[in-house]
Structures are given as C-alpha cells and as structure tokens.
C-alpha cells in the first residue's frame, strides 16, 4: 500500500515515469526488508536491455522518422484521396484509410496523430466538415498505429512477456482490419443519420494515375515487412532494417531529405529509443522485486478467487488498462502490468499472443481518453479544438473500438488464426 501511495503521489507530482518506477521499487524493498537487493539493481537494469528483440525498436522508430521527414505520409494521403475521395464523405474515409496505411509503417499512435492532424483536419474543415468531427476521425483512426504491424507496443509486450515478436505482429492484422471496418461504419452512420457529410470531388484521371504510381511505392514497405515475416525469410529486427533502408532510399529519390537531415533524424531516434528502453529497464527492476516477494503468486490466487473464466478475466484486464491508460502512457502501462498478470494468463490457459493483442488495443484507447489523453491534446493543439467538443465527437468512434475489443476478447481466433497459419507453414 505504501508503495502504491508513493507511486501515484510521485506520478501526479510530475516526476518522470522512469524515476517514479525506480523509487517505487526502492520503497518496496525498504518496507519489506529487502535491502539486500539494493546492490543488484544495476545488474538488473543492464540485464533487462540484453535482449535481441529490443533492436527492433530503434529500427522501426527510424522508419517512422524518415517517413515523416521524407513526405511519404503525404503521398499515402494523396493515394487515399484518389481511391475514396470522390465518395460522399470521401475525405473522412481517406483520413481513415490513410491512417490504416500509415499505421503499417509508423507503428506509433502519437506520431501518427501528430502527422495526420497537421494535414487532414485543416483539409477536412476547408471542404465543409465540422472541426470537432474532423479531429475525432483523425484521433480515433490514429489508434491503428500500435495495432497494425509493425507495432512498437507489440515489440514491448513481446519483450516484457517473453513472447516471440513475429506472431504478435501477425496477430494484429485481423483486429486492425476489424477496427478499420468499425470506424468506417461510424463515418457511414454520420453520413446517413447525422447532419450529413460533404460530397467528394472527382479529380483529373491522368493526375490520379500519377498520384497512384508515386504514392503506392511507399505502401510496398509494409508489404515487404509483413510478407517477409509471414514467409519466414526475415525476423522482425531484419524487417525493420530493410524497411528503414527502403524509406531512406525513397526519401532521397523524392528529394525530400538529404544527408544533412540524417543527423537530426538519428538524434530523435536515439532519444526516443533511450526513453523507451529506460522505461523497460526501470520496470524490470520493479517486476523483479515484486516477484522476489511473491506478489505475482498473490495476484494469481486473488484472480482465481475472483473468477476462473478467461473471458471475464480479460474484461477485468480491459477495465484495468483503460483506467491506468487515463493517467499513464501506454508503454508504461504495459511494462508495469503485464509481468504481474502473465502468471494468471498461464494459469487460466489464455494464449499469450491473444492476451497481447487485447492488452495492446486496451492500452492504446488510453491515448484518447481524458484526463491525460496525449492523442487528444495533439489534435487540440494542431486544430485549435476544445477538449470537451473533441472528446464528445470521439465517443462514437471509441464505442466502436470498444465493441471490437470485447469481440477480440471473446473470440481468441481473431488474434490467433493468422499466427497459427504462419506457424503451420
């Protein structure tokens, strides 16, 4: 109890999450007569980062940075506008489908919402869309970033849960497509039952062909990544390296980036990587201390007394993740909570891959829920929208994502079918 009070007290006081986790671990040691473990903290911090799977993190971060700097995301937007822009509400669908394509390259919801908010919200408003609705579409579609592979959260879950990354990547495909379909249905309902959506505009045919030829080339990056992993010819780390090289070559070909830009790109990747790996190392110390004291066993016993139903357990996990996601960044939620819950997952016979998908989707929703909701704040700043109006417009989209999440929890095959097919080859 003292550890929890200290943890949330420091968190609300504004201390960085890495420091909060480490101090909470030390407080737990001090209050449980575990001072003998103090000397082993540096060893535990270092050991947490001696994992080959972590190499994929800077590589996919590099892909995202190059994508943003090289203007490849804007080309994907142009492709989506050509494909669906002429429909009624076409720009809203283009926003959604661009996010789906960008999700398979960027892998980060925050980065994706930031990029798309700058471009799509003003464009939608100019063509007659309500500003809050435009922000809601952009924010909710940005949730696809950590779900459709390659996914940064899947990599982190695989590290902390000691699960292979490749099946986790593949497991996110069907859930991601279901979420795309659910969000598209919400947009359709707005057009039919709501105030209506602006009609699209049909562009010049020759210009459209040129846009498709130029814009579909960046779409080859996720096809190479996913196809290489499913075929078994590349590991996730190797696919990240190949994707980074492809994005860099395209950036040079399109003359959007030069050699002088590489220093800034690599610096941003390095700082972001340090932040993520620092969180993983700090959380490993806390998990190690809790395991030493037998806390995971107590959690297993408590959950078994509470329910022996895998589905009910997953619903409880979803509620827990949603509540924590209101205050903590999604990566922090995963690396703190997952190690504690994995023994329960094993005891209830839940597939760890399925559990990873449920956890990933649940924690991502926290990005767009108050009071923290970094995704909401990004869209607010970019489009000058009030929090209340933006969140109110986002509620129907979040409800659709929640319905898909419950379906995923109830039907494990949604997550496990494709990985099982991959392993069967």
N, C-alpha and C positions, 0 to 999 in steps of 0.2 A: 504493500500500500504506500509506504514512504517513497519507494522508487517511482510509482506512478504519479504521485503528487509532484515530485521533483521534475519528472519528465515533462508533464504538461505545464507545470509552472515555468520552466525554462523555455519551453516552446512558445508559450503565449507572451513571454517577456522579450521574444525576438532573437534568442540565441540561435545561431545556425544549427541545423538539424544534426550535423556531424558531431558538434560539441555536445549537444543535448543527449544524444545516444551514448557517447562515451562517459559523460558524467553520470548518467543513469546507471550504466554498468558498474562504475566505481562505487556509487551509493549502494547498489545492491550487494556488492562484495562487502562493504563496510558494515551493513546492517545484518548480514548473515554470517559473520565471522569467516570470511573467505579472503582475508588479507594475504594469504599465502599465494594467491593467484596474481597479485599485482605484478610480479616480475615477469610473468608470462604474457602480459598484454602486448608488448612489441612483437613477440614471436607470432601471436595470433593475428595481429594486424598484417604482418608481412605474409603469413601463410594464406590468408584469405585472398590475396591477389596472385598467388601462384597457380592460376587456373587458366588453361589454354583458351577456354571459351571466352574469356574476357577480352581477348584480342579482337573479337568481332565488334566490340563497342566502338573503339576509335575509327574503325574502317567504315562502319555504317554512318557514324557521325560525319565522317569526311564526305561520304556520298551526299548527305543532306546539305552540307555547307556548299559543295560545288554546285549542286542543283540550284540552290538559291542564287549564288553569285553568277552562274552562267546563264540565267534566264530560261532554264529548261522547264521550270514550272509554268512560266507564262506560255510556252509553246503547248503544254498539255491543256491549258485553259482554252487556247485557240482551237485545238482539236475537238474538245468537248462542245464548244460553241457551234462548230461546223456540224457535229453529229446530231445534237439535240436542240440547238439554239433556235431553230425555226418553229418548234412546237410552242403551244400556249404554255407560258411559264417556263419557256426554254432555258432562260438564264439561270433559274433556280436549279433545274436539272443539270445544267452544265456545271454549276458550282458543286453539286453533289458528286457528279461523275469525275470531275477534275480531282476532287479530294480523294476519291477511290483510287485513281491512277497515281496521284502523288503519294498516297499512303504506302503504296508498294515500293516507294523509293526513299522517302524521307524517314519513316519509322518513328516520328516524334509528333505527338499531337500539338504540343506547344509551338514548335517550329512551323507546323503546317497551318495552324490557325493564324499565326502571325503573318505568314506569307499570303494566305488567301484573303485575310481581312483587308490588307492593303489594296488588293486588286479587285476582288469581287464585290465587296459591299458598296463602294462608290459606283461601280459599273451597274449594279442592280438598281441602285437608287436613281441613277440618271435615266434609266429606262422605265421608271414608274413603280418600282417595288417599294413597299414600306421599309423604312430603315431598320426597324427592330426585327422584322421578318427576315430581311437580308442577313442581319447579324446572326439570327437563330439558325438559319440554314448553314452558314459558314462555320459556326461554333460546333453544331451537332455533327456535321459531316467531318470536321476535324478530328472527331473521336476515332475515326477509322485508322489514323496514323499508327497507333501502337497495336492494332489488331491484325490488319492485312500484312503479310510478311513482305520485307523483313521488319521485325518488330524489336525495338530496344527493350521493351518490358518483357518480352518472351525470353530474350537473352538473359536478362537479370533474374527472371524466375527460374530459368534452367540452371543458373549458377547457384542460387540460394537453395533450390530444391534438389540439386544434384540430378538433373534430368537432361537428356540429350537435346540440343538446340534444334536440330533439323526437324524432328517430328513436331516440335512446338510451332515452328514456322508454318509447316503444312497444315497443322490443326487450326490455324487462324483463318484459313481461306474461306471455308463454308460459313462460319459465323460472321465474317466480314461481309460476305455477299448477302447474307440474310439481313444484316443491318442496313446495307445499301438499299435493299428492296423495301424495308420498313420505312426508311426515311423518304424514299421516293413516293410511297403510298401516302405519307403525311402531306407531302407537297401536292399530290393529286387531290387530296381531300380539301386542302386550302383552296385550290382552284375550282372545285365543284361546289362545296358547301360554304366556303368562306366568301370574302369580298371579291374573289376572283384574282387572277394573275395576268400580267401583261402578255400580250401576244408576242411571239418571237418574230424575228426578221430573217428572211431568206437571203443569203449572201450570194455574191457572184460565183458561178460554178467553177470557173478557171482558178479564181483566187482560193476557193475551198480546196481544190485538189492540191494546190501548192502548200496550203497550211497543213493538210493531212500528211503529205510526204515529209515535210520538215518536222512536224510535231510528233509523228508516230515513232520517229527514231529514238527519242528518249524512253518511249514505252518499251523498247527492247531490253532496257536494263533490268526491270523486274522479271521479264520473261526468262532472261539468262540466269538470274539468281534463283528463281523458283524452279525453273526447268532443270538447272544443274544439280540442285539439291535433290529434287524428286528422282532424277535419273541416277543419283548416287555417284556422280563424277566429281562433285565438289562438296566440301564441308561448308557450313555457314561462314566460317572465317575466310576461306578461299573465295567464296562467292562475294563477300564484302570487298575483298581486294580487287577482284575483277570488275565489280560494279563501280568502284572508285576510279579505276583506270578508264573505264568507258565514259563515265561522266566527265572526267578531266579532258579526254580527247574531244568530246563533243563541245565542251566549253571553249577549247582552242579553235575548233573548226568553225563554230559560230562567232568567234572573235568577241565573246562576251567577257572572257577573263584572259589575263596574261601572266607571265612569270612573276611580275611584281605583286600580283594578288595572292600568290601562294603563301607568302609569309603570314598574312592576316588570317587566311583560311586555316593554316596549320596551327596557329596560335589559338584560335577559337576552338578547334577540335581538341587541342591539348588541355585547355582549361575546363571544357565540358567533360572530357574523359576523367580528369582529376577529381571533379566534383562527384561524378557517379561512382568511381572506384573508391573514393574516400568514404562515401555512404556505405558501400558494400563492406569495406574493412571494419568500419565502426560497428555496423550491425552484426558482423560475425563475432565481435567481442561480446556484445550483449547476448547473442544467442548461445555462445559458448558458456558464459557464466550461468545463464538460466538452465541450460542442460546439465551443467555440473551439479546444480542444486536440485535437479529432478523436476523442474517446473513443467516441461513437456509431458511427463507422465501424469502429473496432476491435471493438466489440461485434457488429456485423453480420458481419464477417469470421469472428469466433470462432464465432458461432452457425451460420453457413453450413458451417463445417468440422465442426461437431458434428452437425448434422442439416439436411437440406433438406426434411423433412416438416413441413407446417404443424401436423398433429395432435401429433407428438412435441414440436414447439416449444411448443405450448400446454400440454402436460403438464409440460414443464420450467418454464414460467411459473407454472403452478399450484403446483408444489412450492416455487418461489422465493417466491411470495406467501404461502404457508402458513407457511414458515419465518420470513419477515420479520414476518408478522402475529402471531407469538408474542411479539414484542418491541416492535413499533411499532403505533401507532394506524392504522386502515385508511386514513384520509385521507393520512397521511404516506407510507404505502407507495405509494399511487397517484401522488402528485405527485413522488416521488423516482424511481420505477422506470419509469413509463410513458414519459416523454420519451426515456429511453435505449433502450427497446425498440421504439418506433414505427418507426425505420428498418428494423428486422428484419421487423416486421409488413408493411411495404410491400414489401420485397424478396421475401418469401415469398408475396405475393398474398393475405394474410389480410384479410378485411373488417374495417375498424376498428370498426364497430358490434359485430360478433361478438366481437372482441377485448375491447371494453369490457365486455360482459356477463360474459365469462369472468373478467376481472380483478376486476370488482365482486364477483361471487359468491365468488371465491377469497379476496379480502382480508377480506370480511365474516366468513368462517369463523374468522379470527384473533381475532375478538371473544370467542369462547367456547373458546379453547384456552390452556392454561397455557403459560408461567408468568405472563403478563400477564392476558390474557382479561378485559377490563373487564366484559363481559356476565356472566361467572361471578361476579365479585366483587359486582356489583349484586344478583344473586339471592341470593348467600350472606348479604349484609347484611340484605336485606329479609326473608328467611325463616329465618335462623339455621341454615344448612346448611353442613356441612364441605365443603371443596373436593374432596376425594377422592370422597366419596359423590355429590356433584352431577355431577362430570365423568364418573364411571363410568356414571351414569344417562343422561348426554347422549350417550355414544358411539354407541348405535344410531341416534339421530337424525342425528348428524354423518355417520355412514356413509351414510345415505340421501341427505343433501345432497351428499356427495362423489360418489355414483353419478350423481346428476342432473348435477353439474358436469362429470363426464367425458363424459356423453352430450351435453351442450351443446357441449363442445369438439370432439366427434367429428362432430356434425351441425350445421353453421352455420345451417341453415334454421330451427332452433328460435329463434334470435335474429333472423334477418334477414327471415323471411317477413312478419311484420306490418309492419315499416317499409317493405318493398318494396311491399306492398299500399297503404300510405298514400301513397307517392310515385307510385303508378300512378294515383291518382285525379286 
